[in-house]
Amino acid sequence: MVMRWPQTLLHQGNTMKSPRRVKIEALLADDPGDVFLHYALATELLKEKEFATADSKFAQIHTEFPDYVPAWFQHAQALAEQARTNEARQIGELGLATARRVGDTHAAGEIAGFLELL
């Protein structure tokens, strides 16, 4: 019997990459200044349970695009899901401050609610 990988995964190096991730990486190579592509890659890494790589990607977003509030919130949520509560709180508080500074009251409310539950 021949074992075949599911069509939804592509093998590259020692990791399995979804076709979505491969496409995002290709788009990002063409447009490295697109914050949404960085964010999409970070969330895709979370889906693939590549937490360390996702952490690095979120850190890059926070450095290069510090006003991108969704990345702060998603990163905090991911850390909380990994039982990294102190880190989740730190990132969440930075995200809350960012949301307030850029005037995103909706996100500020969501992040504040999230922080109350930690």
Secondary structure, DSSP 4 states (H G I P E B T S, - for coil): ------TT-EEETTEEE-HHHHHHHHHHHH-TT-HHHHHHHHHHHHHTT-HHHHHHHHHHHHHH-TT-HHHHHHHHHHHHHTT-HHHHHHHHHHHHHHHHHHT-HHHHHHHHHHHHH-
